[in-house]
């Protein structure tokens, strides 16, 4: 009884902390000293809806914490990662908003509020990371006892079978294809124009990768000389990047599949990569960062 009462109180505290990042904001009269304040609630969020939302958070946290069954060392690892990610979010939001860490260090009240917000993000990250760790550790048991997951796991494994990398690659390209069409000839960044200027003016320097600048400029020049269209050259460059970029991502997914990692987690990762616009738009963007990303993916594989 005492343990249940403590668990209930602990869940309530965790739920309150998890809500703090969404209700605390900062204000300043002089742009130097920031003080925390409770953000205005949306007009449609009456007290009854707010209480229902809070109750839902309590239930979710309770279910997550109950689901997490880990050794002490892995609990510490999950907590350590949660604290790290929470600090990244808090510091990052401050710098993104005001180009400084004023939300954290400009006043004692701001620091106290930031500590509370960090605790809230830590709760959320810990629930997510701990649940993921538990799911990986108890994967066979969980899937075996859940008909839907069991069926999904068997179907994914059966579909991939032989030549799994080719299947992943083809499906990924099909799902990314709309972005290749919509973004024709490419997503162009400011750096893309600077790199072309360097190429055509023969003024290469290492502010941008020299090799990529030469390749990028050569494709644009080729499109103009052969098809009388700069856009054709741009598109050919992006098409090549699209093909090998999707292949590198498929290579990574296939690698973890062949290493016998849980196929449901691999499937979820695939859906995120395939459907989240950031990934296909990165593959259809002319920017040194796109190729750098695929290069890092390639290094991760090896």
Beta strands, then each sheet from edge to edge (+ up, - down):
strand 1: 24-27
strand 2: 35-38
strand 3: 187-188
strand 4: 285-286
sheet 1: 1+ 2-
sheet 2: 3+ 4+
end
